[in-house]
Amino acid sequence: MAWSGRAVDRIAAGILYVGLCVVVVWAGTALINHALESKFYKDFLVKWEIAAQRYRSVSGTWPIFDGTNHVRYMEGLVDYMKSKGIQLPRSNTKAPYTYVLDRIGFKKEDIFILCLSDRIIIYGLSQRTFEKADQYIDGSADPKRGRLRGKISKAGSTIIALWRI
C-alpha cells in the first residue's frame, strides 16, 4: 500500500517538530547546567577565595587544624571571620562551607570547602566540575599544573582539589 502525499507530509512534519523539541530541551538543559556551574564558581568558590585573602590580610588567627577536625575547624574559622566583619559566601545549605551542586541529568555533588591559611581544599567534586573550575581558575583543565590541582579521592568517585591562594 502506498502512502498518500498528505500522510507523508504529516509524518515528516511530526518528526521535524519532535526533533526540534528535543533540541530545545537539550539546549535548555545545557544552559541551566552551565548557569548552575557558573553560579557555583562565581558566587561560592571565588567568594571563599576573597574571604580567605581578606582574613589573611587582617592577620586573623587561624584555628588549629589537626587533619581530622574538618567541620569543627571550619566552624571555628567561620566564627573568626564573622568577628572580623568578613562576609562569607552564601551557600545553598545551612553551613557556609558546604554546597550542593545539583545539575539536571547528573549525580548530585555534595561539596565541602576546607579553607587553610595558604590554600583551599575542595572535597566532593566530580570530574566535570573539577575541569570547569580548573578552566575558570587556570585557563586550562590540567589537574597537575596551575593554582588548582586535583587528585582522585580514596573512594575513586570524586576529586579532591587543592587551590593555592
Buried (B, 14 or more C-beta within 10 A) or exposed (E): EEEEEEEEEEEEEEEEEEEEEEEEEEEEEEEEBEEBBEEBBEBBBBBBBBBBEBBEEEEBEBBEBEEEEBEEBBBBBBEBBEEBEBEBBEBEEEEBBBBEBEBEEEEEBEBBBBBBEEBBBBBBBBBBBBBBBBBBBBEEBBBEEBEBBBEEEEEEEBBBBBBEB
